[in-house]
Amino acid sequence: MEDYPEMLAVRKPAGERACFGTSWHTDNTFFERPSMASILYGVTIPPCGGDTLYASTEKAYEALSPRMREILDGLTAVHSASQAYDPAVTGEAKYRGEAAILYRYSDAVHEEHEHPVIRTHPETGRRGIFVNPMFTLRIVGLTEAEGAPLLDFLYRHTVRPEFTCRIRWEPGTLLLWDNRCTQHYAIDDYAGHERLMYRVSVSGDRPV
């Protein structure tokens, strides 16, 4: 936003598809230091739909068998924004100002950073699964044939219903979540209605 450069207006006009956050992910894991937290404020909310789902990556880790935890501990994965933001993959309209949300292209889209598959929360010491289908590309040291099934299992396991909750927005709802131990999913089920949110990302540290 022009007057508040640290704030992003997440806007979907009536009649358009939502194009932001509409699959399971943790914010900005493609950075060397992913966002610690995110803050989202509801401004214009559709009369129905537009909920956001959240999954606890720590609850998901706790439900793994001891043997699976042993396999995953010490593995790292490559994260990148290339599949989500590369104009060659997603189109150039959002970079030309032709979409509801204005994107600024940067070479950082193609950067790759390695993070542990299982990260430890720096404040609580709890462990959680730290891969997501939007930004995780591969597991280091495994072939694609070896790593892809493991990632697919973790993606599906992390968002099992018993690890999730659902937020129903109202105008004025303010939500803050910890990206170090959650994933989220913005449901695109309100095509005929406008939705406007304001979002701020909080700087984080290097996952360990």
C-alpha positions, 0 to 999 in steps of 0.5 A: 500500500502506497501510504503503508509500504509494510502493509499488503492489501489482499483484495479480491473483487466480486466476480474474480477468483481469489489468487492469494494463499489459496493452497496450504502453505507457510508464509515466505518459507522461500526466504532465508529467514522466513516470516516469524508471524503474520497479521491479517485484518478483515475489512470487507468480508463476504456474507458467506464463505472466505474462511481460512483454515489453519493447521498445527505443524507441531500436532502433526509432528507429534502424531508421527511414529517414532521411526518416522520422526527418526527418518525425518530428523536431520533432513533438509528441504529446498524452498523457493518461490519459483512455482508460485511467483515466476511469471513464466509459470503463473503469468505476467498479469499480476506484475503489470498491474492487471490483477487485484493485487499488485506484485513487484517482480524480483530475482529473489523469486528464483532463489533457493534456500534450505530449511530443516524438514523438522524445525524447532520452535526457538521459544517453546522448543517444540518440533514441527513439520516445516515443508509445504506444497506451495514453496517446498521443491525437494528434499536434499540428498534424495532423488525426486523419485525418493523424495516426492512420495515422502513430501506428499505424505507430509503434505497430506498428514500435516493438514489432517482435520484433527490438526486444523481449525477454521476461522470465520471472518467478520469485519474488524476481525484481527488474527495473528498466527505463528508461521513457525508452527502453522500452515494455512489455506484461504478458501476461495468459495465466494466468487460473487463477493468482494473481499478485502484484507490488510496483511503485515508480515513479521520478520523472522530468523533462520529455521533450525 
